[in-house]
Amino acid sequence: MTDYTQYAATQHPAVTPPVPDLETQATGQEPQDLRLWLRMLSCCTLIENELRSRLRTEFQTTLPRFDLMSQLTHAPKGLKMSELSRLMMVTNGNITGITDQLEKDGLVERLKDDSDRRSSLIRLTLKGRRYHRRMQRAHATWIQSLLGGLAPSARAALFDLLGDLKQSTYARLPAI
């Protein structure tokens, strides 16, 4: 066991995972802000990896495909590739590759954009909307299951604290 793994086991035994993660690989001597960051990152990675696995197993799809389809559910008329790229915080090339796969599977379609002849809009097909609805219901159930170990009051407190962190972080970012 690393020094930090021993430290974490004494501070909060339930936090020590069976396989070392980013947090447990630290020494325990890091500043609290860094330890907080590593804990948040470890939690996000743990949940995200489980969601990836379940999407792959139960729907034979990937998290990026699910995420792209989720963005399109909020835009029934469709979105430009550049809008999808901005919303998903990935490159246009990533969006193109995912869109190509979804189009091949009949889950999205490309439409001419009347306002900009150089670009097209990406929109879910009927098949895509139905498929995404099934995934979305399962996804919501998985999230509830994964976060269900926290009491409702703890979830509410964590939500509020993370909101404070988000607001504080935005305030410290350079103006764009």
N, C-alpha and C positions, 0 to 999 in steps of 0.2 A: 504494500500500500504506500502511495506517496504521502508526504507530509500533509498535503491538503486533504486527501481522502480520509486520513485519520482525523484531521481537524473537523471536516464536514460531518463525519460519522458521530462525533461527540456533540456538535452543535445542532444537527438536525438529521438524525439517522435515516429518515425516509428519503433524503436528498441524494444519498450515495447510490448511484446506479450500479447494476451488475457489470456493465462495460463502461470504462472511463469515458467521460465526455469532456468538452472544453473546460467546464468548470472544475471538475475533479482532477484535471491535469495541472491546474495551477498549484502554486506552492502554499498558498494561504497567507503569504506575506504581501500580496498585492494590495493596493489601495481599495477601499470599499467600493468606490465607483466602478473600478475594473471588475471586481468580483460580482457586483450587481449586473453589469453588462454581460459577463460570462454566464451568469445564471439565467438571464432573460434569453440569451442566444441558445443556451442548452435546452430550455423549455420549448422555444420555437422550433428548434431542429427536431427535437423528440416528437412533437405533435405533427410537424410537417412530414417527417419520414413515415409516420404511421398512416397519415392520410394518403401519401404517395403509394404506399403498399396496398392499402385497401382499394384505392381507385384502380390500380393495376390488376389486383386479384378479382374484384367484383365487377369491374366495368371494362377491363382491358384497355384502359386509357391512362393518360399521364396527368399530373397536376397542372402543367402549363396548358394543356388542351382544355381541362375543366375550367381553369381561370379565364381563358379567352372566351369560352362559351358563356361564362358568368357575366363578363363585361357586356357581351352582346345581348343578354336578356334585358339589360337596362336601356337598350337602344333598338327598339323594334324596327326602325327604318334603316338601321345599320350604322357602322362606324368606318371611318377611313383607317388605313393601316397605321398612319402616323398617330391617330387618336388612340388606337389600341396600344401602340408602342408606349405612348406617354402614360396611359392609365396603368399598364402592367409593368412599367419601369424596365423595359427590355428594348433591345435594338429592333429596328424595322426588319432586319434579316431574320431574327427569331420569330417575329410575327408572321412573316412570309412563309417560313417553313411550317409552322403550326397550321396556318390557314390552308396551305396546299394539302396537308394531310386531312384536315377536316373536310375540305371540299371534295377530295377524292372519296371520302366515306359518305358523302351526301349530307353532311351535317351543317355546312354553311354554303352560302352562294355569294358570288361576286356580282355586284350590280354597277352599272355606269352611274357616276355621280354627275347629275345635271348641272351642278354649280361649278364643277371642276373636271373638265374633260380628260385631264391627265391622270386622274385617280379613280378608284372604284370604292364602293362601299361593301363592307363585309356584313352579311346578315345571316342569322340562324334560319335554316329551313324548318319546315314543320317537323320533319324527322329529328332534326337537331334540338328543337324546343322540347319535344317529348323525351328524348334521351337525356337532355340536361335536367329536366324536371325530376326524373328518376334519380340521377346522380345527386342533385341538390338535396332531395329528401334524405338520402343515405348520408350525405356529408353532414347535414344538420344533426342527425342522430349520432354520428361518430363524434362530432364536437361535443355534444351534450354528454356523451359517455366519457370522453377523455377529460373533460373539465368537471364531471360530476362528483369527483372526490372532494371538491371544495364545497364548503357550506355556502348557501346562497349569500349570506352576509359577507363571507370572504371573497366571493366572486365580485360582488358589488364594490367592495373596498378596493380590490385589485383593479377593477375597471376604472374607478375614480382616480386611483393613484397613477395608473398608466396614462389616463387623460391629462393629468397634471404634468407628467413627464413629457408627453407629446407637445403640449402647449409650451412648456419651458424650453424644449429643444428647438421648436420652431422659432421662438423668440431669440435664440442664440445663433441661428443660422445667418450667414451673410445675405443681405438683400439681393434678390435676383432681378 
